[in-house]
């Protein structure tokens, strides 16, 4: 835990991980399952929670999806391993009008969540579960399942090992050597590894592999985008 925290503190202090725009696939998830924007200030609810969905951004970084969720009418919360990221996320969220940011945005590890069972309607996790050893990611998924209400949704994305730098179906772990996220763990996924990751009390609704090809240089990368729902019983 201490080593991982130090590595991510270094990454955020160098501002390598300062990302300000929401993930496009996450926006699609929100529009399909939660709230679809149909006008400048108009939304159509796609959920049946009976109130603004209580939303946790697990691995929130500097807060881009906390702010996005707030603007979309969610009851937002966030958590990140890096204290530097949490400080920036609180500052940004407060400027965006999120109240009580000290309570809502917390520093901590994904595999030990401080919220009670069934507290959240929605948990999202962008570029997080593949940035830790697989055994820790499995513990984090168990915590996600615990804090989700029955019928609640979980969105996550995971880096695919099917890219131009690896053999097809690669699903190993590597230490990052480039400047961006140096010395952190990159855990690559194929579908079999995703199935091993998923808690048995979570239903996989969608799993889409989105690839991006560099036409000029010839390389390609991919990410799995997954939507899960906690079983009602």
N, C-alpha and C positions, 0 to 999 in steps of 0.2 A: 504493500500500500504506500509506504513512504517513498520508495523509489519511483513508483508510477506518478505520485503527486509531484515530486521534484521535476520529473521529465516534462510534465504538462505545464508546470509553473514556468519553466524555461521557455517553452514554446509560446505561451501567452505573453510573457514579459517581452519577448522579441517581436510581438504583434504579428507573428506568422499566421495565427488562427483567427484574425479579426475578419469575420465575414458578416456582411450587413444585410443581405437579401435572403428571403426565405427560399427553401428548396422547392423547385417547380412540382416535383412529384408529391411533396407534402401538401401543396396547395390543391392538387387534384384530389388527394385523399379527403381533405376538409370539405371540398365542394361536393363530393359524392356521398360522404357518410355523416357529415355534421351540419355545415351551413354553406349554402351556395349563394354567392353574391349575385344579385340580379339588378342592381342599380347602384348609384353613387353611395347611397346610404341604406340600401334595402337588401335584406337577406331572406332566404327561404330555409327554414330549418329542415334538416333531413334526419334528425334524431328524435327520440321520444323520451328524453330524460326529464322533461317537465321544467327545466330551468337551464341557465347557461351551463354548458358542460364544464366540469372541473377538470383541468388540463395540466398534466405534468410534462415538462420538457426535460427528459433525462439526458444529462450531458449537454446542458443548455449553452455552454460557451459564453460569449459576451451578450447573449440574450435575443438574438434575432427572431427566434421562433416563440419566445415569450411575448415579445412585442407584437409579432404577427398574430398570435392567438388572442391577445388582448384586443387588437383592432378588429378581429373577427367576432368579438363578443364572447370570448371564453373567460372562465374564471381561472386565471393562469397561475402556475407555480413552476419553478425551475430548480435544477440541482446540477452542480458540476464539481469535479474533483479539484479544480484549480481555484484557489482563493482569489487570484488576480482576475480570472474570468468572471467570478461571482461579483466582485466589486464593480467591474464594468457593466455587467448585466443589471445590477441594482440601479446604477446611475442611469442607464438608458431606459429601463422600465419606468423609473420614477418620472423621467422627462416625458414619457409617453402617456402618463396618467395612471399607471398602476399604483395602487396604494399598498402600504404596509410591506414594502419590498424586503425588509430584513427578515420577515417571517416567510414570505412567499418564495424567495430565492435563497437557497441554502448551499453551503459547501459540504461535500461528502462523497462517499463512494457509491457507485451504482448498485453494488451488491449488499448494501445496508441502508435501506430507506427509512427515514424517521416518521413516516406517516402510518396511520392505522389501516387495518384491513378494509378493503373496499372503498377507500377514500376518493378515488379518481374515476371519472367517467372515461377519460382518454389519457393514454400515455403515448408520447412520441419520442423517438430516439434517432437522430440523424447523424450518421458517421461516428457512432460511439461504440457499439457492441463489437465492431471489427477492429477497434483500436485498443484492445486488451486481450490478455490470454483467454483461450476458449473456456477454461474452467471458471474464470471469474465472470465471463459473459453468461454462462449457464446459471450461476448464482444470481446474477442480475435479472435474468428472465424470471426466475422463481419469485424474486421480489416484485417485479412488475405484475405478475399474476396475482400476488397477494394483495397489492394496493389497488388493483382494478376491481370495480364493482362487477357483479354478474351482468353480462351483456355489454360490458365496456369494451372499447376498441384500443388496439395497440398498433401503431405504425412504426416500422423501423426500416432502415436500409443497410445493406452489407456489401462490402466490396467483393467482386467476383474474381476468382483466380483464373478464369478463362480470359486471359488477355495476351497481348503480344510479347510480354516478358516471361510468361510461364507456360508450362504444358497445359493442355486442356484438362479441366476438372481439378486443377491444382487447388488444394485446400489446407496448405500449411501455414506456419507463422514465421514472420521475418522481422528482424529489428530494422527500423527505418534508418537509413544512412544519409539521406539527403537533408538539406538544411531545414526544410519544412517538417516539423514533428520529429526531429532527429532523436534517436535512441528510444522512441516509443515502439510498441509492438503493433505490427499490422497482421491481422488474422484474416486470411483469405477464405472464401466460402464457395462451395458448390451446393447443389440442392440437397444432397445427402447430409451434408454438414448442417444445413439449415434445419432439416428434420431432427437432427440430434440436439440442436439448440432449443427447439420449441418445447415448452412445458406441455404436458399431456392435457392440461385443462384449458389450453388455448387452441382455438380453431383457426386454421389458416384459410382466410378468405381469398387472398390474392398473393401471387408471387410473380412479379414481372422483372425480367432481366433487361435492363436498358443499357445498350452499348453506344459508345462514342468513338468514332474513328477519325484519326488525324489523316486527312486525305493527302496532305503534302509530305508528311514524314512516314506514313504508312502504319503507325502503331494504333492500337485500340485498347480501350479499357471498358469495364462494365460494372454496374451495380445492380444488386437485387433490391427491389422495393416490395415490402411485405405488409399486408394488412391482416391482423389477427383479431379475434374477438373471444372474450372469456365466456365459456359455456355458462348457461343459465343455472345449471345445477352441478 
